[in-house]
Amino acid sequence: MPDHVHILFGFRPTQALSNLVQEVKRDSSEWINKEKLVWGRFSWQEGFGAFSYGKSQISDVCNYVEAQEQHHKKFTFREEYLEFLKKFDMKYDERYIFKDIDE
């Protein structure tokens, strides 16, 4: 998708999620810029969203990720993200929610 990416991964319980995401963002930004895959300089926005799933749910999550194009014909990423926050009963501050790409 042009405005977000979904990544499904497992990591050690001793590893901090924020450190892992920081490393993924740093290395991928470096690669994208080195390969000149976008016009200008690429950088990720601040922050990230993360949801955990059990091992038995992995195939459902993979199917969901593979169907992103269909999901976003109905809802923007922002709308979908807010729906996830509500579904998982997560408190959030509107100031820190992703903005749509055209805002």
Residue pairs with C-beta under 8 A, 6 or more apart in sequence:
1 68
1 69
1 72
1 77
2 101
3 77
3 100
3 101
4 77
4 98
6 64
6 65
6 68
7 24
8 58
8 61
8 62
8 65
9 20
11 17
11 20
17 50
21 48
21 50
25 44
25 48
28 44
29 42
29 43
29 44
32 38
32 42
33 41
33 42
45 98
47 96
47 98
49 81
49 84
49 98
51 84
51 88
53 60
53 61
64 71
71 80
72 80
75 83
76 100
77 98
77 100
78 97
78 98
78 99
78 100
81 97
81 98
82 97
84 90
85 92
